[in-house]
Amino acid sequence: MAADGSTILNTMQQVCGAIATAVATCLLVLGQTGYAAGGGTNAAQGFVDGSRYGYMFGLVLVAIVLVFFFMLKGGKEEPKLVPVQVDDGAVESLAV
């Protein structure tokens, strides 16, 4: 089960990373387009304006992650001790 969980986690990490990159790129283009539609002609300033949207998107994602992080349960439970019955004959037969 651990191998399946690891595979699922790695796949979801790659998928979410790809989606976030695509969204950030779309926001960059949206900002550049907005700057050009407003009459701007400087390509560097258009890139800066578009980058602001991407940075704000990243900031919102970090804020969401922090909210979920602090909502998690604070501590781990102590493992419960379970009594185990040992067969003394089996232990003696293993001794060399």
C-alpha distance (Angstrom), angle and dihedral (degrees) to the residues before:
residue distance angle dihedral
M1 . . .
A2 3.82 . .
A3 3.80 91.6 .
D4 3.82 91.0 51.6
G5 3.80 91.4 48.7
S6 3.79 91.6 49.0
T7 3.80 91.2 49.9
I8 3.79 92.6 49.3
L9 3.81 91.9 47.5
N10 3.81 93.1 49.6
T11 3.80 92.0 47.7
M12 3.80 93.0 48.7
Q13 3.80 90.4 48.2
Q14 3.80 91.1 55.1
V15 3.81 93.7 44.5
C16 3.81 93.5 48.5
G17 3.80 91.0 46.3
A18 3.79 91.0 52.1
I19 3.81 92.2 48.2
A20 3.82 92.6 48.1
T21 3.81 91.3 49.1
A22 3.80 91.1 50.6
V23 3.81 92.0 48.8
A24 3.83 92.4 47.8
T25 3.82 90.3 49.9
C26 3.81 91.2 49.8
L27 3.80 89.8 50.8
L28 3.80 90.3 50.2
V29 3.80 90.9 53.8
L30 3.81 90.7 44.3
G31 3.81 90.5 54.9
Q32 3.80 92.6 47.2
T33 3.80 90.6 48.9
G34 3.80 91.3 49.0
Y35 3.78 91.1 50.9
A36 3.82 91.8 49.6
A37 3.83 91.7 46.0
G38 3.79 89.0 53.4
G39 3.79 90.0 59.6
G40 3.79 98.8 -95.0
T41 3.80 117.2 150.2
N42 3.81 102.8 177.7
A43 3.84 108.6 100.3
A44 3.81 92.8 -160.4
Q45 3.80 92.5 53.6
G46 3.80 89.5 48.2
F47 3.80 89.2 54.3
V48 3.81 90.9 49.5
D49 3.80 91.4 50.2
G50 3.79 90.9 48.3
S51 3.80 91.7 47.2
R52 3.77 90.0 57.3
Y53 3.80 89.9 63.5
G54 3.79 90.4 50.6
Y55 3.80 92.2 49.2
M56 3.78 91.5 48.4
F57 3.81 89.2 51.3
G58 3.80 89.5 52.5
L59 3.79 91.3 47.5
V60 3.80 91.2 51.9
L61 3.82 90.4 50.3
V62 3.81 91.1 50.9
A63 3.81 90.8 49.3
I64 3.81 91.1 51.0
V65 3.80 91.5 49.2
L66 3.81 91.2 49.5
V67 3.80 91.5 51.3
F68 3.80 91.1 52.0
F69 3.81 90.9 44.1
F70 3.79 93.3 56.7
M71 3.80 91.4 44.9
L72 3.81 90.8 61.3
K73 3.76 119.8 102.3
G74 3.79 109.4 -83.8
G75 3.78 105.0 -135.6
K76 3.73 139.7 22.2
E77 3.75 120.5 -113.0
E78 3.76 118.4 -111.7
P79 3.79 112.6 -108.4
K80 3.79 113.7 -104.9
L81 3.77 116.7 -119.7
V82 3.78 113.1 -125.9
P83 3.80 119.0 -162.4
V84 3.79 113.1 -120.2
Q85 3.77 123.2 -155.3
V86 3.80 112.7 -137.6
D87 3.81 123.1 -156.2
D88 3.82 104.6 -136.7
G89 3.80 91.9 -161.0
A90 3.78 92.6 59.5
V91 3.80 91.6 51.4
E92 3.83 92.1 52.4
S93 3.77 93.0 48.5
L94 3.81 90.8 55.7
A95 3.81 93.5 54.3
V96 3.79 113.1 101.7
